[in-house]
Amino acid sequence: MIDKNGYYQGGGMLSPNGKIFYLNIPKNASTYITNLLKLNKWTHCNIFETTAHIEQTIVFLRDPVDRWVSGISTFIALKILGFGYGSDHFVQDYNHLTQRIIFNQITFDDHTESQSIYLQQIKNYPTTYFSLDNIVTKLSLFCSSEIVSNSQIDMNSSEQNYDTKQISNYIKKQLNDFPDLNTKIINHFAEDYNLIKNTKFYGN
């Protein structure tokens, strides 16, 4: 079950013609894609509540380890840091116990939940999968209409935050220094890796 941290199950965006639904998966460029689609007249939608006749769903997938590093950094920034305790303190206090707690659990909330779990919400619909490169070009081809963007839509807005960026860099260092930790994450998200391995991505 998806542990909410601001995530609303079934949430996404509906195309102007009401036939295509984009499923929001946290940490898969969801803020960027939502803002991009909103700019192109898509509307907020919940697939469990809409009366639209959806013919197709679209999903963006991300490398599980890369996504997890971003997700755990966001979780720590939201749930652990606070007034008088920033990322500098977290890095300074990080120890063997901290590491064991994080890597024994791995999934803490919607930011660190398996991508495969989210896909259960659209299992009754035909789905097209996208990778997170050349998003505007691919969406334009898929929708058979130009998807416009502008400079105000930031692809990496959350990861430019000082705290999340510092935590992300520190966690990446742990993965580089201790390869067994990287293996733990890969094994934890084995279903996601199988999904990506066996999926044909649009435009690739």
C-alpha positions in Angstrom: 0.0 0.0 0.0 1.3 3.4 -0.9 2.1 5.4 2.2 0.9 8.9 1.5 3.2 11.9 2.0 1.1 14.3 0.0 0.4 11.8 -2.7 -3.2 11.2 -3.7 -3.9 7.7 -5.1 -5.1 7.7 -8.7 -3.9 11.2 -9.4 -2.7 12.5 -12.7 -3.6 14.6 -15.7 -6.2 14.2 -18.4 -5.7 15.2 -22.0 -7.9 17.9 -23.6 -9.8 15.3 -25.5 -10.4 13.2 -22.4 -8.9 10.1 -23.9 -5.3 10.0 -22.4 -4.5 9.8 -18.7 -1.1 10.5 -17.3 -0.4 8.7 -14.0 1.6 10.7 -11.5 4.4 8.7 -9.9 6.4 10.7 -7.3 10.1 11.3 -8.2 9.6 10.5 -11.8 9.8 14.1 -12.9 6.1 14.3 -11.8 6.1 18.0 -10.9 7.8 18.9 -14.2 5.4 16.7 -16.3 2.3 17.9 -14.5 3.3 21.6 -15.1 4.2 20.8 -18.7 0.8 19.1 -19.3 -1.1 21.8 -17.5 0.6 24.4 -19.8 -0.8 22.4 -22.7 -4.4 22.4 -21.5 -4.4 19.1 -19.7 -6.4 19.1 -16.5 -6.0 17.5 -13.1 -7.8 14.2 -12.9 -8.2 11.1 -10.6 -8.6 7.9 -12.6 -10.8 6.4 -9.8 -13.2 9.3 -9.9 -13.4 10.6 -13.5 -16.3 10.0 -15.8 -14.1 10.5 -18.9 -13.8 7.6 -21.3 -10.1 7.0 -21.0 -8.6 5.0 -23.9 -5.0 5.1 -23.0 -2.7 5.7 -20.0 0.9 6.9 -20.1 3.6 6.4 -17.5 7.1 7.6 -17.0 9.6 5.2 -15.5 13.0 5.9 -13.9 16.0 3.9 -12.9 15.1 2.5 -9.4 18.4 3.3 -7.7 18.5 6.8 -9.1 14.8 7.4 -8.1 15.4 6.0 -4.6 18.3 8.3 -3.9 16.1 11.3 -4.9 13.2 9.9 -3.0 15.0 9.2 0.3 16.6 12.6 0.1 13.2 14.2 -0.2 11.8 12.0 2.6 14.7 13.0 4.9 14.3 16.7 4.0 10.5 16.6 4.7 10.4 14.3 7.7 13.8 14.5 9.5 15.0 18.0 8.9 13.4 21.0 10.5 14.0 24.3 12.4 17.6 24.2 13.7 18.4 20.9 12.1 19.4 21.0 8.5 21.2 18.7 6.0 24.6 19.7 7.5 23.5 18.3 10.8 22.2 15.2 9.2 25.4 14.5 7.4 27.4 15.2 10.6 25.2 12.8 12.7 25.1 10.0 10.1 26.5 6.8 11.5 26.3 3.1 11.3 23.0 3.0 13.1 21.5 5.6 10.7 22.8 3.5 7.7 21.3 0.3 9.1 17.9 1.9 9.7 17.7 3.4 6.2 19.0 0.4 4.2 17.1 -2.2 6.2 13.8 -0.5 5.4 14.5 1.2 2.1 10.8 2.1 1.4 9.6 4.8 3.7 6.8 6.7 1.9 5.4 7.4 -1.6 8.8 8.9 -2.7 10.5 5.6 -2.1 7.7 3.2 -2.9 8.1 0.8 -5.8 7.0 2.1 -9.2 5.3 -1.3 -9.8 2.9 -0.6 -6.9 1.7 2.6 -8.7 1.0 0.7 -11.9 -1.6 -1.4 -10.1 -3.8 1.6 -10.3 -4.0 1.5 -14.1 -3.8 -2.3 -14.6 -7.2 -2.3 -16.5 -6.0 0.2 -19.1 -3.6 -0.1 -22.1 -0.4 1.7 -21.1 2.4 3.4 -23.0 5.7 3.8 -21.2 8.2 6.6 -21.5 11.7 7.2 -20.2 12.7 10.5 -18.8 14.6 11.8 -21.8 13.4 14.0 -24.6 10.0 14.3 -22.8 8.6 17.2 -24.9 9.5 15.6 -28.2 8.2 12.2 -27.4 4.9 13.5 -26.0 4.4 15.7 -29.1 4.8 12.6 -31.3 2.6 10.4 -29.1 -0.2 13.0 -28.9 0.1 14.0 -32.6 0.2 17.6 -31.6 2.9 20.0 -30.4 3.6 20.0 -26.7 4.9 23.4 -25.8 7.2 24.2 -22.9 8.8 27.3 -21.4 11.8 28.2 -19.3 9.8 28.5 -16.1 9.2 24.8 -16.0 12.2 23.4 -14.1 13.0 19.7 -14.8 15.0 19.3 -11.5 13.4 21.9 -9.2 13.3 19.8 -6.0 16.8 18.5 -6.5 18.2 22.0 -6.7 17.2 22.6 -3.1 20.3 22.8 -0.9 19.2 20.3 1.7 17.9 17.6 -0.7 21.0 18.1 -3.0 23.4 17.7 -0.1 21.7 14.6 1.2 21.5 13.1 -2.3 25.2 13.6 -2.8 26.0 12.1 0.6 23.8 9.0 0.0 25.4 8.6 -3.4 28.8 8.6 -1.7 27.6 5.8 0.6 26.5 3.7 -2.3 29.9 4.2 -4.0 31.8 3.5 -0.9 29.7 0.4 0.1 28.6 -1.5 -3.0 26.6 -3.9 -0.9 24.2 -1.1 -0.1 23.7 -0.5 -3.8 23.0 -4.2 -4.2 20.4 -4.1 -1.4 18.5 -1.4 -3.3 18.6 -3.3 -6.6 17.3 -6.4 -4.9 14.6 -4.5 -3.1 13.3 -3.1 -6.4 13.8 -6.3 -8.4 10.2 -6.1 -9.7 10.9 -2.6 -11.0 14.0 -3.7 -12.7 12.2 -6.6 -14.4 9.5 -4.2 -15.5 12.0 -1.8 -17.1 13.9 -4.7 -18.7 10.8 -6.1 -20.3 9.2 -2.8 -21.3 9.3 -1.2 -24.7 9.6 2.5 -24.2 7.9 4.8 -26.6 10.4 6.6 -29.0 13.4 4.5 -27.9 
